[in-house]
């Protein structure tokens, strides 16, 4: 599967995006281009939105191959980096609409945790939402999506590549 020109352009814009830069206690230090934050091993802020339908199934989607982190991996959450001047909640609402086309839904914040892995250091805010609206996938970021039980997604993560940060968000949500 080839990377489209639109994905390449989107990736370049994403790398240059100014995102929140924080310390290990989630205190805001300023903002940096996303690519620089990652290259320097610094800590950013991220949101993870677990989207459920009314029967309790979780939206699972596959990331495009142009993604800087976990290209082609399956993901149990919409989400992304908190931009300069943006709150966690504002970021969550923006990301859910951008990636899956779901807007104007109640977002419930559950917890924040620190995820620390080489190349991916984040303070993470976990949100959930329920919607039966049709998905409108952002083609530069999402290849495909479907709904399944949260347990099925966790089981499938043993067989297919899944994003470890969003899996941690799901595990914490399920508690």
N, C-alpha and C positions, 0 to 999 in steps of 0.2 A: 504494500500500500504506500503510495507516494505522498509526500507532503505538498499541499497546494500552495500556490503563490499567496493566497489570502492568509494561510497559516503562517508563512514566513514573515509577512508584513505584521501580522498580529503579534507574533513572538518578539519581533524587534521593538514594537511599541511597549509590550509587556516588560521586557528587560529594562527599558528606560523609565518606566513608571516610578514615581516617587512613592515609597512605602514607609510606614512607621518603623522606626529603629528604636528598640528598647533594650534595657538591661535584664539581668536574670531575675529581677523582682518585678518586671513589667513596667518599669518607670520609663516614660518617654524621653529619649535622648535627642530626637530630631527625625529627619527623614533622609533617605538615600535612594538612589536608583536600585531597583530590585536586583539586578545582576551584580552590582557592587556589594550589596548586603550579603548575598550568597557567596560570592568569591572571597570575601574577607571573613567568612564564618561568623558574621554578626547575627544578632537576634532580631526577628521581625515579629509582627502580629499577624495572626491568621484567623479566619472564621471557617467553621465547618457546620453546614446546615443539613441536617438529616431530614429529608423530605419523605413523608409517609402518605399513602392514600388512605381513604376512610376505612379500609378493612385492615389497616395496620402493616401493609407491605411497604418496604423501603425502596426508594428509587436508587438504583445502582447504574452507574454510567461508565463508559470507557473513554479515557482521555485520548486526545489526538497525539500523533507521533511527534508533533512539533513542540510539545510541552517541555520546558527546561527541566522539570522535575517529574520523575515517574512517567515518561512518555509511553503511551499505549497501555498503561495500567488501568485496572478497574478501580472505581472510586465509590465509596458508600456515602459520600457527602458532596454537595455543591460547596463552593467556597473559594477562598483565595486570600491574598494579602490585603491587610488593611492599608488603605492609601493615606497619604499625608493629609492631616486635618480631619480624618474620618473616625467615627467611633466604631466599636465592634458591631453594634446593631446596624448602623448605616451600611457598613461593609457587607454584613450578612444579607440584608435586603437587596443591595445592588448585585451581589454575586448570584443569588438565587434567580433573580430576573435575567441577568446576562446569560448564565449558563443553561438554565432549564426553562426560561420563559415564564416563570411563576412569580406573579406580583400581587401586591395588596392582600397578603395572607398574614395571619398572626404568627409572629416569630417568638418562640419561647427560649430564653437563654437558660442554660442548665449549669454549666460550670466553666472554669478556665483551668488550663493545665499547661505545663511547660513540656514541650517535645524537643528532645535534644539528640539529633542524629547528624552524622557528618553530612554537610551540604544542606541541612534542613533544621534550622534552630528557630523554634517558634513558640510564642505564647499563643495558645489556642483558645478560642471561645466557641463552645458547642451550643448550637441552636437546633430546634426542631420546628417543623411546620407540617400541617396536614392540608392536602389539596387533591382534588380529583380533576382539576383543570388539565386540558391537554398540554403535554410538554412541547416546548418550542426550543429545540437544541441549538446552541451556538456552534456552528460548524467549525469554527477555528479552534474550539476547545473540547468539543464533545462529539465522539464518533457515533455512539449509540447508547440507548438507555432502556431499562425495563425495571419492573417492580418484582420483588421477591421478599420472602420473610427475612428478617434480620439474622436469624439463625442460619438460614441457607447461605446468606452472604458470608458469614463468618466461616462456615464449613468450606465454601468455595475458595476462600482465601488460602487454603492449604494446597489447592490444585492450580490456581491461576495467580498471576501477579496482581496484587491489590496494594493500594497506597497505604503504607504503614501508619502514617499520621491520622488519616481519617478512620482507619480500623481502630486505633486507640480511642478516638473520639466516640465511636460507636460502642466499644466495650465499656467505656466510662458511663455513657448514657444508659446502657442496659444494666449497669451496676452489679 
